[in-house]
Amino acid sequence: MIKNTFLLTALVAGSFTALTSRPASAEFAIRDGDRVVLLGDSITEQRQYTTFIETYTLTRFPQWNLTFRNIGWGGDTAQGGLGRAGRDMLPLKPTFVTIDFGMNDHGYRAFDDGIFKNYIDKQTQLTTLLKDQGARVALLTPQPIEDKRPDPDQDVRNQFLRKMSDGLRDVATKQNVLFADQFDPYMAVMLKARQTDPNAVIGAGDAVHPGPVGQTIMAWAVLKSLGAPAAVSSAELDGNGGKVVAATGCQITGLKVADGGVSFTRKDETLPAPVDPAGETVTKLIPLLADLSRYELKVTGLPAPKYQLLIDDQPAATFTAQELAQGCNLTLAAGPITEQARQVRNLVVEKNNLFFNRWRNVQLFSPPDWAKTPAFEATREKELAKLDEQIAQTEVKINAARQPQPHAFVLKPVAP
C-alpha cells in the first residue's frame, strides 16, 4: 500500500522523473558511431518501442553515424538470448545493446526461486559476454501485465515481475551497466487510469503485448533512463518590437512584424521526435513531449487574440496570443516539419521490416534435406546480397530525410 501510494502521488504531482533510473552521466547513453542492437522477446520483435528509440535518436542527432538492428524473438528468454548470441547478435558487432527479457522467463506465475535465480544468472552471463566484446549494455525490465482488473499491482505475475526487475537492477549495479525500469512507470500509469475506470486499458494491445500507446510508454521510460535530452530547439520572439529574444538549437532570420502578425525563417539543428500517430493519445497519460521533444515557440506582444500558424504556406496549428506568450510545443503541430519527422519513422519501419525478412526468412531459413544443395546456398547468398543492398539504400534515404531544412513561419491573426 505504501509503494502504491507513492506511485500515485508521484503521478498526481507530475514527478515522473523519480520513477525511472538515470545513468550516472548526464550524457545520452547512445553515442555517435554506435551499432545498436535491440535484443529481446516478442515484445521487442513487435518493433514498436524499439522504433521510437531508434527514430528519436536519429532525428535528435541527425549528423551522427548510427545503425540499429532489432533481433527480438517471440517466446524468447534470457537463456534463449544467451544461446543465440553467437548466431544473431555478435556477428552484428554491436557497440551498444539493450536487453529486454523477463516476460517469458517468469512463466506467467507466482514467484519461483529457481526461475528467479536462472533469470539473474543468464542476464549476468549475457552482460558479461557483451562487455567482454567491448559493448556497452542497458538492462531493461519488462513492463507489467495488463489484465482488466482494478489492482494490477496485486496480480501475482506482476509481483514476480517486480521482484525480477529489482534483481535486474542489482545485476546492473554489480556489472556497472545501465538499468532502465519500465515496470514502475508503466504500473504507475495503469494505477492512475484505474482510479477512474477499474477496467481501463492503456496499452491498447493484449495483456502481454502492448499496442502503440503502451509501447510508447515503454520507449519513454527507457529513453529517460538512458539520459535522452528533452530539448529539440526553442525560439522566443518579441511580436511587438520585432526582435529575436532568444534562439537555442535554431536560427531565426528575416523576422518581420506587419498587419498584426509575424513572419520569419526558422532553421533547426534537429527534428522533433516522430510519434506514432496511432499512439498520440499517450500524451494524455505521460509527459512525453515535455520529457523527450520540446520543440518550442514563444511569441510575446501579439495584439490579436488568436493566430494561425502557417509553415511553408501550409496551415499547421491555431493558438491564442496567450498560449503563444506562454510558449507552445510544436512537436505534433508543426505541419511539414512534423511530417518530415514522420517520414523518417516510415523509412525506419521499412528498413526494420527489410532486416527482419533478411534475417528470419532468408538467413535463418532451413530447407528440407533434399533441398540442401550448393545451388540452394548460392540462391540464398544472392537473395541476402539483394536485401543488404535494399537495406543500405533505405538507410541512405533515412539519413537524407532526417536532415532539418529551413522553413518559412507565419503567424497570422484570425477571427476569435
C-alpha positions as CSV (number, residue, x, y, z in Angstrom):
1,M,0.0,0.0,0.0
2,I,2.8,2.4,0.8
3,K,4.5,1.7,-2.6
4,N,1.2,2.2,-4.5
5,T,0.5,5.4,-2.6
6,F,4.0,6.7,-3.6
7,L,3.5,5.8,-7.3
8,L,0.1,7.5,-7.4
9,T,1.3,10.6,-5.5
10,A,4.2,10.9,-8.0
11,L,1.8,10.7,-10.9
12,V,-0.5,13.3,-9.5
13,A,2.4,15.6,-8.8
14,G,3.8,15.1,-12.3
15,S,7.0,13.7,-10.8
16,F,7.7,11.0,-13.4
17,T,11.5,11.5,-13.2
18,A,11.7,9.7,-9.8
19,L,10.2,6.6,-11.4
20,T,13.0,5.9,-13.9
21,S,16.7,5.2,-13.3
22,R,19.1,7.6,-15.0
23,P,22.7,6.7,-15.8
24,A,25.4,8.3,-13.6
25,S,26.4,10.5,-16.5
26,A,24.2,13.3,-17.8
27,E,25.1,12.3,-21.4
28,F,22.8,10.2,-23.6
29,A,23.8,6.6,-23.4
30,I,23.8,6.1,-27.2
31,R,26.8,7.8,-29.0
32,D,27.9,8.8,-32.4
33,G,29.2,5.8,-34.3
34,D,27.2,3.2,-32.4
35,R,25.9,0.0,-33.8
36,V,22.9,-0.5,-31.6
37,V,21.3,-3.9,-31.2
38,L,18.0,-4.4,-29.5
39,L,17.7,-7.9,-28.0
40,G,14.5,-9.3,-26.5
41,D,11.4,-11.4,-26.9
42,S,8.2,-10.9,-28.9
43,I,7.6,-7.5,-27.3
44,T,10.9,-6.4,-28.9
45,E,10.1,-8.3,-32.1
46,Q,6.9,-6.1,-32.5
47,R,9.3,-3.4,-33.5
48,Q,7.3,-0.6,-31.8
49,Y,9.1,0.7,-28.6
50,T,12.4,0.0,-30.4
51,T,11.3,2.0,-33.4
52,F,10.6,5.0,-31.2
53,I,14.0,4.7,-29.6
54,E,15.6,4.5,-33.0
55,T,13.7,7.3,-34.6
56,Y,14.2,9.6,-31.6
57,T,17.9,9.1,-31.7
58,L,18.2,9.5,-35.5
59,T,16.2,12.7,-35.5
60,R,17.7,14.2,-32.4
61,F,21.3,13.6,-33.7
62,P,21.0,14.0,-37.5
63,Q,24.7,14.2,-38.0
64,W,25.6,11.0,-36.1
65,N,26.6,7.8,-37.9
66,L,24.3,5.2,-36.4
67,T,22.9,1.7,-37.2
68,F,20.1,-0.1,-35.4
69,R,19.2,-3.8,-35.6
70,N,16.3,-5.4,-33.9
71,I,16.8,-9.1,-33.0
72,G,13.7,-9.7,-30.9
73,W,12.4,-13.3,-31.0
74,G,8.9,-14.3,-30.0
75,G,8.8,-16.6,-26.9
76,D,12.4,-16.0,-26.0
77,T,14.0,-15.7,-22.6
78,A,17.3,-14.5,-21.2
79,Q,18.6,-18.1,-21.5
80,G,17.5,-18.3,-25.1
81,G,19.0,-14.9,-25.9
82,L,22.3,-16.1,-24.4
83,G,22.1,-19.3,-26.5
84,R,21.6,-17.5,-29.8
85,A,24.0,-14.6,-29.1
86,G,26.8,-16.1,-31.3
87,R,24.4,-16.6,-34.2
88,D,22.2,-13.4,-34.1
89,M,24.0,-10.8,-32.0
90,L,27.8,-10.9,-32.1
91,P,28.1,-11.0,-35.9
92,L,26.5,-7.5,-35.9
93,K,29.5,-6.3,-33.9
94,P,27.3,-4.2,-31.5
95,T,28.7,-1.3,-29.5
96,F,25.5,-0.7,-27.5
97,V,22.9,-3.4,-26.7
98,T,19.5,-3.1,-24.9
99,I,18.3,-6.4,-23.4
100,D,14.6,-6.8,-22.6
101,F,13.7,-10.2,-21.2
102,G,11.6,-11.3,-18.3
103,M,8.0,-11.7,-19.6
104,N,8.5,-15.3,-20.7
105,D,11.2,-16.1,-18.2
106,H,8.9,-15.9,-15.2
107,G,6.4,-18.4,-16.8
108,Y,3.3,-16.3,-16.0
109,R,3.2,-17.5,-12.5
110,A,3.8,-16.5,-8.8
111,F,7.3,-16.2,-7.5
112,D,9.6,-19.2,-8.0
113,D,13.1,-19.0,-6.6
114,G,14.6,-21.4,-9.2
115,I,13.2,-19.4,-12.1
116,F,14.3,-16.1,-10.5
117,K,17.9,-17.4,-9.9
118,N,18.1,-18.7,-13.5
119,Y,16.9,-15.3,-14.9
120,I,19.5,-13.4,-12.9
121,D,22.3,-15.8,-13.8
122,K,21.5,-15.7,-17.6
123,Q,21.2,-11.9,-17.6
124,T,24.6,-11.7,-15.8
125,Q,26.2,-14.0,-18.4
126,L,24.7,-12.0,-21.3
127,T,26.1,-8.8,-19.8
128,T,29.5,-10.3,-19.2
129,L,29.6,-11.7,-22.7
130,L,28.8,-8.3,-24.2
131,K,31.2,-6.4,-22.0
132,D,34.0,-8.9,-23.0
133,Q,33.2,-8.0,-26.6
134,G,33.6,-4.3,-25.8
135,A,29.9,-3.4,-26.0
136,R,28.0,-1.2,-23.6
137,V,24.8,-2.7,-22.1
138,A,21.5,-1.4,-20.9
139,L,19.3,-3.9,-19.0
140,L,15.6,-3.3,-19.5
141,T,13.0,-4.6,-17.1
142,P,9.8,-6.0,-18.7
143,Q,6.6,-3.9,-18.5
144,P,3.8,-5.2,-16.3
145,I,1.0,-7.5,-17.5
146,E,-2.2,-5.5,-18.1
147,D,-5.2,-7.6,-17.4
148,K,-8.6,-5.9,-16.8
149,R,-8.6,-5.7,-13.0
150,P,-8.6,-2.6,-10.7
151,D,-5.5,-3.8,-8.9
152,P,-2.9,-4.9,-11.4
153,D,-0.2,-4.5,-8.8
154,Q,-1.8,-7.3,-6.8
155,D,-1.5,-9.8,-9.7
156,V,1.0,-12.5,-8.6
157,R,2.5,-12.5,-12.0
158,N,3.3,-8.7,-11.8
159,Q,4.6,-9.2,-8.2
160,F,7.0,-11.7,-9.6
161,L,8.0,-9.4,-12.5
162,R,8.6,-6.7,-9.9
163,K,11.0,-8.9,-8.0
164,M,12.7,-9.9,-11.2
165,S,13.1,-6.2,-12.1
166,D,14.6,-5.5,-8.6
167,G,17.0,-8.4,-9.2
168,L,17.9,-7.0,-12.6
169,R,18.8,-3.6,-11.0
170,D,21.2,-5.5,-8.8
171,V,22.8,-7.1,-11.8
172,A,23.2,-3.7,-13.5
173,T,24.8,-2.3,-10.3
174,K,27.2,-5.2,-9.9
175,Q,28.1,-5.2,-13.6
176,N,28.3,-1.4,-13.8
177,V,25.9,-1.2,-16.8
178,L,22.8,0.9,-17.4
179,F,19.4,0.0,-16.0
180,A,16.1,1.0,-17.4
181,D,13.0,0.3,-15.3
182,Q,9.9,0.1,-17.5
183,F,7.9,-1.7,-14.8
184,D,7.3,1.1,-12.3
185,P,6.4,3.9,-14.7
186,Y,4.0,1.7,-16.7
187,M,2.4,0.4,-13.5
188,A,2.0,3.9,-12.2
189,V,0.2,5.0,-15.4
190,M,-2.1,1.9,-15.1
191,L,-2.9,2.5,-11.4
192,K,-3.8,6.2,-12.1
193,A,-6.0,5.3,-15.0
194,R,-7.9,2.7,-13.0
195,Q,-8.7,5.1,-10.2
196,T,-11.4,6.5,-12.5
197,D,-12.1,3.3,-14.6
198,P,-11.2,-0.1,-12.9
199,N,-11.2,-1.7,-16.4
200,A,-9.2,0.9,-18.2
201,V,-6.7,-0.5,-20.7
202,I,-3.9,1.9,-21.6
203,G,-1.7,-0.3,-23.8
204,A,-4.3,-1.0,-26.4
205,G,-2.8,-4.4,-27.2
206,D,-3.3,-7.6,-25.3
207,A,-2.3,-8.2,-21.7
208,V,1.3,-9.0,-22.6
209,H,1.9,-7.3,-25.9
210,P,1.1,-3.5,-25.7
211,G,-0.2,-1.6,-28.7
212,P,1.2,1.7,-29.9
213,V,0.2,3.6,-26.7
214,G,1.7,1.1,-24.3
215,Q,4.9,0.7,-26.4
216,T,5.4,4.5,-26.5
217,I,5.2,4.5,-22.7
218,M,7.9,1.8,-22.7
219,A,10.1,3.8,-25.0
220,W,9.6,6.9,-22.9
221,A,10.6,5.1,-19.8
222,V,13.7,3.6,-21.5
223,L,14.9,6.8,-23.1
224,K,14.6,8.8,-19.9
225,S,16.6,6.1,-18.2
226,L,19.2,6.4,-20.9
227,G,19.5,10.1,-20.3
228,A,17.8,11.2,-23.5
229,P,17.7,15.0,-23.8
230,A,14.3,16.7,-23.9
231,A,15.3,19.8,-25.9
232,V,14.8,20.0,-29.7
233,S,15.0,23.7,-30.2
234,S,13.4,26.9,-28.9
235,A,12.7,30.3,-30.2
236,E,11.4,33.3,-28.3
237,L,10.3,36.4,-30.2
238,D,9.0,39.9,-29.4
239,G,6.0,40.2,-31.7
240,N,5.6,43.9,-30.9
241,G,9.2,45.1,-31.3
242,G,10.2,42.6,-34.0
243,K,13.1,41.2,-32.1
244,V,14.6,37.7,-31.5
245,V,14.8,37.5,-27.8
246,A,16.4,34.0,-27.7
247,A,17.1,31.1,-30.0
248,T,18.5,27.8,-28.9
249,G,19.1,25.0,-31.3
250,C,17.9,27.0,-34.2
251,Q,18.5,30.1,-36.3
252,I,15.8,32.8,-36.8
253,T,16.3,35.1,-39.8
254,G,14.1,37.6,-41.7
255,L,11.9,38.4,-38.7
256,K,9.1,40.8,-39.8
257,V,6.1,42.3,-38.0
258,A,3.3,43.5,-40.2
259,D,-0.5,43.7,-40.1
260,G,-0.7,42.4,-36.6
261,G,1.2,39.2,-37.5
262,V,4.8,37.9,-37.5
263,S,6.8,36.1,-40.2
264,F,10.3,34.6,-40.1
265,T,12.5,31.8,-41.3
266,R,13.5,29.1,-38.8
267,K,16.3,26.6,-39.4
268,D,16.5,23.9,-36.7
269,E,19.5,21.8,-35.8
270,T,17.3,18.7,-35.2
271,L,13.8,17.5,-35.8
272,P,11.1,16.9,-33.2
273,A,10.6,13.3,-32.1
274,P,8.4,11.2,-34.5
275,V,5.4,10.0,-32.6
276,D,3.4,7.1,-34.0
277,P,0.1,8.7,-35.0
278,A,-1.6,5.6,-33.7
279,G,-0.2,6.3,-30.2
280,E,-0.5,10.1,-30.0
281,T,-3.2,9.8,-27.2
282,V,-0.3,8.7,-25.0
283,T,0.3,12.4,-24.4
284,K,-2.8,12.4,-22.2
285,L,-1.1,9.8,-19.9
286,I,2.5,10.8,-19.7
287,P,4.6,14.0,-20.2
288,L,6.1,12.5,-23.4
289,L,6.7,15.8,-25.2
290,A,7.9,17.7,-22.2
291,D,10.4,14.9,-21.4
292,L,11.6,14.0,-24.9
293,S,10.5,16.5,-27.5
294,R,10.5,20.2,-26.6
295,Y,10.1,21.9,-29.9
296,E,9.1,25.3,-28.7
297,L,7.9,28.6,-30.0
298,K,7.2,31.6,-27.7
299,V,6.0,34.9,-29.1
300,T,5.0,37.8,-26.8
301,G,3.4,41.2,-27.6
302,L,0.9,40.0,-30.2
303,P,-2.1,42.3,-30.5
304,A,-4.8,40.0,-31.8
305,P,-6.5,37.3,-29.6
306,K,-5.9,34.3,-31.9
307,Y,-3.3,33.4,-34.5
308,Q,-3.0,30.7,-37.2
309,L,0.5,29.3,-37.7
310,L,1.5,28.6,-41.3
311,I,4.7,26.8,-42.2
312,D,5.7,27.0,-45.8
313,D,2.3,28.3,-46.5
314,Q,0.7,25.2,-45.0
315,P,-1.8,25.6,-42.1
316,A,-0.1,24.0,-39.1
317,A,-2.0,25.0,-36.0
318,T,-4.0,27.7,-34.3
319,F,-3.1,29.3,-30.9
320,T,-4.3,32.1,-28.8
321,A,-2.0,35.0,-28.2
322,Q,-1.9,33.9,-24.5
323,E,-0.7,30.4,-25.5
324,L,2.0,31.9,-27.7
325,A,3.1,34.2,-25.0
326,Q,3.4,31.3,-22.6
327,G,5.2,29.1,-25.2
328,C,3.9,26.3,-27.3
329,N,5.3,22.8,-28.1
330,L,5.0,22.3,-31.8
331,T,6.1,18.7,-32.0
332,L,2.7,17.4,-33.1
333,A,1.6,20.7,-34.8
334,A,4.4,21.8,-37.0
335,G,2.9,20.9,-40.3
336,P,5.7,19.9,-42.8
337,I,8.2,19.6,-40.0
338,T,6.1,17.1,-38.1
339,E,5.5,15.3,-41.4
340,Q,9.2,15.2,-42.1
341,A,9.8,13.5,-38.8
342,R,7.1,11.0,-39.5
343,Q,8.6,10.3,-42.9
344,V,11.8,9.3,-41.1
345,R,9.7,7.0,-39.0
346,N,8.1,5.4,-42.0
347,L,11.5,4.8,-43.6
348,V,12.8,3.3,-40.3
349,V,9.8,0.9,-40.3
350,E,10.6,0.0,-43.9
351,K,14.2,-0.7,-43.1
352,N,13.4,-2.8,-40.0
353,N,10.9,-4.9,-42.0
354,L,13.6,-5.5,-44.6
355,F,16.1,-6.6,-42.0
356,F,13.6,-8.8,-40.3
357,N,12.9,-10.5,-43.6
358,R,16.6,-10.8,-44.4
359,W,17.4,-12.3,-41.0
360,R,14.5,-14.5,-40.2
361,N,13.2,-15.6,-43.7
362,V,16.4,-15.8,-45.7
363,Q,19.5,-16.1,-43.4
364,L,17.9,-18.5,-41.0
365,F,15.6,-20.3,-43.4
366,S,16.2,-24.1,-43.1
367,P,15.3,-26.0,-46.2
368,P,14.3,-29.7,-46.2
369,D,17.2,-32.1,-46.5
370,W,16.6,-32.8,-50.2
371,A,17.0,-29.0,-51.0
372,K,20.3,-28.6,-49.2
373,T,22.5,-28.2,-52.2
374,P,25.2,-25.8,-53.4
375,A,22.7,-24.3,-55.8
376,F,20.3,-23.5,-53.0
377,E,23.0,-21.8,-50.9
378,A,24.1,-19.8,-54.0
379,T,20.5,-18.6,-54.3
380,R,20.4,-17.8,-50.6
381,E,23.5,-15.7,-50.9
382,K,22.2,-13.9,-53.9
383,E,19.0,-13.0,-52.0
384,L,20.9,-11.9,-49.0
385,A,23.0,-9.6,-51.1
386,K,19.9,-8.1,-52.7
387,L,18.3,-7.5,-49.3
388,D,21.5,-6.0,-47.9
389,E,21.5,-3.5,-50.8
390,Q,17.9,-2.6,-50.2
391,I,18.6,-2.1,-46.5
392,A,21.6,0.1,-47.4
393,Q,19.6,2.2,-49.9
394,T,16.8,2.7,-47.3
395,E,19.4,3.8,-44.7
396,V,20.7,6.4,-47.2
397,K,17.1,7.7,-47.5
398,I,16.8,7.8,-43.7
399,N,20.0,9.8,-43.4
400,A,18.8,12.3,-46.0
401,A,15.3,12.5,-44.5
402,R,16.5,13.3,-41.0
403,Q,18.4,16.5,-42.0
404,P,16.5,19.6,-40.9
405,Q,15.6,22.2,-43.5
406,P,14.8,26.0,-43.3
407,H,11.1,26.7,-43.1
408,A,9.0,29.9,-43.5
409,F,6.9,30.6,-40.4
410,V,3.9,33.0,-40.5
411,L,1.6,33.9,-37.5
412,K,-1.5,35.4,-39.0
413,P,-4.3,36.9,-36.9
414,V,-7.6,35.1,-37.3
415,A,-11.1,35.9,-36.1
416,P,-11.7,34.7,-32.5
